[in-house]
């Protein structure tokens, strides 16, 4: 059996796929997001890549578990109970499935993510 090859994020030369949050979730700004999904496992339940976002805020409802590490920028996450967490470059965190609230990009950011659905 052949061992799968490692997947290196920094060896890619793609620009990713750009989008905005759905209009009904948008709260402020123009948070243009770019996703470069570097890897998805054969089951389609695990994904990893990089994500960038411009300044803005929108409602989020996570159905997946997501590990994030901010490489640049600053964000504020507020859950529906009103708990506020601000995170900046270098911070690593997990957003568990079931998290509901707002994501606000305060300073344009870039993160590495790993998602388990």
C-alpha positions, 0 to 999 in steps of 0.5 A: 500500500502506498502512503499518501503524499503530504499536502503543503499549504505554502507550496500552492499558487492559487488565489482561492474562491471569493464570496460574501456572506449571504445578504440575510446574514450580513450586519455591516461592512463588505467582508469579502472572503477568499477561501483556498481549500487545500485539502479535503479527505475522501469522505468529504468530512474533513477540510483544511486550507486558508481563508482571508476576509476584509472588514465587516460583520455577519451572523454565523451558525456552525454545523461543523467543528473548526480549528483556526489560527489567525496569521494576520488581522483581528476578529471579534466573535460574539455568541448568542449569550453575549460572550465576546472574544477578540482574537489577533494574529497568532491566536489559535482557537476552536469554534465548536459545532452549534456555535451561533452568533456573530463574526466580525473582522475588525482588521483584514485577516488571514487564517489557517483552518481545519474543519471536521463535519 
